[in-house]
Amino acid sequence: MPVARLGTTPIGCIEKLAPPLTRCSQVTAALVDERPMPRDRCVRVVVADDHAVIREGLKQLLNVQHDIRVIGEAADGAAAVEIARELAPDVLVMDLSMPVLGGAEATALIRRECPAVKVLALTVHEERSYVADLLGAGASGYVLKRAAPEELVHALRAVASGGIYVDPAVAGTLVKGYLESWRRPHAASQDRLSEREREVLIRIAKGYSNKEIASDLGLSVKTVETYKARLSEKLGVRTRAQIARYAAAHRLLGDAPDDEQ
């Protein structure tokens, strides 16, 4: 009988090893595995991902480790914050792109309200801006879903012990970005914006409402408001009129979406 080897299976493909799902696909937040365990020997973990098959695969991978136990799961960012408050896990494995509340926003809330909870980002996004957003929000680690399962386990243990872990596939671009910033101390302030913040800024300058921006970018209105607050803080602008003037002065409106399409 063929045996699936976890050590050579990318994390994003773990769902192929999972058993058929029943009610898990409808769960927003759930407690799993209530077996007694010694806290001084097991790392208590919550997994947060909007795909039930990914959550199930992660539970299988992590629960076979002698020193790791999955104690809960969440299907969106708001549920991740709620279960972090309730269970206070050692590590919360967080997807970046989730409904209701994005991974970066959820991470910032968890780190503010539950500072003892470490966050390990697990995502498909390799762009430097995403890595910077998550680490800036307080995440202690960043792993790609295409990584081998043993790399996730290694990262989780490193984060649980108080370390920082960045996937080698993105570490180079992250360091390069910091070096470029160090070499350009007087770079234009808009260079500090993440791609999402820039997209929100341009749409605000074009007169889009928060609801229209949310619909256009596939985000929640609350997430759009968070991006607006962030870019306002970075650029020193507060009102929509100031944002529009800033965008025009820095010739950003040429990147705006075409209203006629």
Secondary structure, 3 states (H helix, E strand, C coil): CCCCCHHHCCHHHHHHHCCCCCHHHHCCEEECCCCCCCCCCCEEEEEECCCHHHHHHHHHHHHCCCCEEEEEEECCHHHHHHHHHHHCCCEEEECCCCCCCCHHHHHHHHHHHCCCCEEEEEECCCCHHHHHHHHHHCCCEEEECCCCHHHHHHHHHHHHCCCCEECHHHHHHHHHHHHHHHHCCCCCHHHHCCHHHHHHHHHHHCCCCHHHHHHHHCCCHHHHHHHHHHHHHHHCCCCHHHHHHHHHHCCCHHHCCCCCC
